[in-house]
């Protein structure tokens, strides 16, 4: 791959609307690449990221989870989708969907394994889903109340008819 191809490839990756990163399992899962959206998401530069691991950016429990998923991807040799992950960055709290892909690249030293990650911010989507769920619950409640009102009207009608007959009979007997 020549320098122009590399520049084109990086330009494409930097304009995608997802955070893309690459880790090297042979180097303790150190990051070797983040695209521009990933760097902006974290407010970092590539120099600040390269050579770091999840343990440099996340609490141990969360980094352990990420490492376990990385190992699972390598073991299965197939992509993995993590549909919903809470994420805290210097830019705030988010919900992301992550796809992890095992990647083998042929180098001068032979095949080298990497973990390619794509993370999409789905915070807004999850907020909309939550709002729709609340609106659905309110609509169901209103529907139940309307049915209860109809039932009450029917019961009142069913009770008033025999009462009216009874009143008419009582009036005719008294007169």
Secondary structure, DSSP 4 states (H G I P E B T S, - for coil): --HHHHHHHHHHHHHSSSEEEEEEGGGTTEEEEE-HHHHHHHT--HHHHTT--GGGTS-HHHHHHHHHHHHHHHHHTS-EEEEEEEEEETTEEEEEEEEEEEEEEEETTEEEEEEEEEEEE-HHHHHHHHHHHHHHHHHHHHHHHHHHHHHHHHHHHHHHHHHHHHHHHHHHHH-
